[in-house]
Amino acid sequence: MSDLTYYHLPASPNCAKPRLALGIKRIACDFVEVPFDDRRQVLAVSKQPLVPVLKHGDAVIFDSGAIIRYLDANFPGAHLFADTREGIYAIERWERFGNERLGGMEGVVGLVGRQIMNGPNPQPALTKKANELLVTCASEVEETLATQDYLLGDAPNAADCTVAPWMAFGLLDADAMPAESPLRFFASQLSLPVRFTRTIAWVERMQALDAAPAAQVRA
Ligand SMILES: N[C@@H](CCC(=O)N[C@@H](CS)C(=O)NCC(=O)O)C(=O)O
């Protein structure tokens, strides 16, 4: 048993991000799967309802970005941030790219997620916009990966941990999803064109680093 416990929804991209950080830094951790519609345990541990939550001894941290920062500042292993101001700004820019352009309400995942928030209400115009934005975002990643294996060089850092789980939504396989999973809707609506070969290979490289591989929503 580890002194770290991670509360998560396996299929959530926000929950995947710190799992990648745990995997890259090779930190042992226990995983607790939280039911989507029962947040009592999370509330009791962290005084708020959202996942992910990390408990480390008496310390409790919530929010994916905060957890990655905590892990990097307090555990040895590969460095996930940077030792220069410019380096940190570059990571933060990619974090905004992932969380806003891919993950936000006006981002790729949000534009599709909105359609199932109050029961399925498919809106083709939103799906079209989401796929156009997905291509725009993938083009930037593809260009970045032309000269390096990861977003900011030759090793993965917090930028990759944040962006890859969102980009993976363009690679979901509907047939691999349980019938009742909301991810089936995302899979049916979003499709990253196969020409983005470097981006697809990078998402798969990042997914292979997940500290709880069974949790990963496979491309
Ligand atoms: N900014 C937070 C967002 C956390 C968040 O929205 N978590 C979602 C899962 S991806 C959640 O718990 N949603 C439950 C709900 O909305 O009831 C982070 O990055 O961790």
The ligand as an SDF file (V2000), in Angstrom:
LIG
                    3D

 20 19  0  0  0  0  0  0  0  0999 V2000
  -10.1940   22.1390  -13.1510 N   0  0  0  0  0  0  0  0  0  0  0  0
  -10.4490   20.8240  -12.6430 C   0  0  0  0  0  0  0  0  0  0  0  0
  -11.7060   20.2760  -13.2930 C   0  0  0  0  0  0  0  0  0  0  0  0
  -12.1820   19.0410  -12.5870 C   0  0  0  0  0  0  0  0  0  0  0  0
  -13.4340   18.4770  -13.2350 C   0  0  0  0  0  0  0  0  0  0  0  0
  -14.1940   19.1790  -13.9320 O   0  0  0  0  0  0  0  0  0  0  0  0
  -13.6510   17.2020  -12.9890 N   0  0  0  0  0  0  0  0  0  0  0  0
  -14.7790   16.5310  -13.5890 C   0  0  0  0  0  0  0  0  0  0  0  0
  -14.3060   15.2470  -14.2290 C   0  0  0  0  0  0  0  0  0  0  0  0
  -13.3810   15.6410  -15.6920 S   0  0  0  0  0  0  0  0  0  0  0  0
  -15.7850   16.1770  -12.5480 C   0  0  0  0  0  0  0  0  0  0  0  0
  -15.4680   15.7270  -11.4640 O   0  0  0  0  0  0  0  0  0  0  0  0
  -17.0410   16.3990  -12.8910 N   0  0  0  0  0  0  0  0  0  0  0  0
  -18.1100   15.9760  -12.0420 C   0  0  0  0  0  0  0  0  0  0  0  0
  -19.3140   16.7920  -12.1630 C   0  0  0  0  0  0  0  0  0  0  0  0
  -19.3160   17.7550  -12.9260 O   0  0  0  0  0  0  0  0  0  0  0  0
  -20.2550   16.4660  -11.4460 O   0  0  0  0  0  0  0  0  0  0  0  0
   -9.2410   19.9250  -12.9190 C   0  0  0  0  0  0  0  0  0  0  0  0
   -8.4740   20.2180  -13.8340 O   0  0  0  0  0  0  0  0  0  0  0  0
   -9.0570   18.9410  -12.1870 O   0  0  0  0  0  0  0  0  0  0  0  0
  1  2  1  0
  2  3  1  0
  2 18  1  0
  3  4  1  0
  4  5  1  0
  5  6  2  0
  5  7  1  0
  7  8  1  0
  8  9  1  0
  8 11  1  0
  9 10  1  0
 11 12  2  0
 11 13  1  0
 13 14  1  0
 14 15  1  0
 15 16  2  0
 15 17  1  0
 18 19  2  0
 18 20  1  0
M  END
$$$$
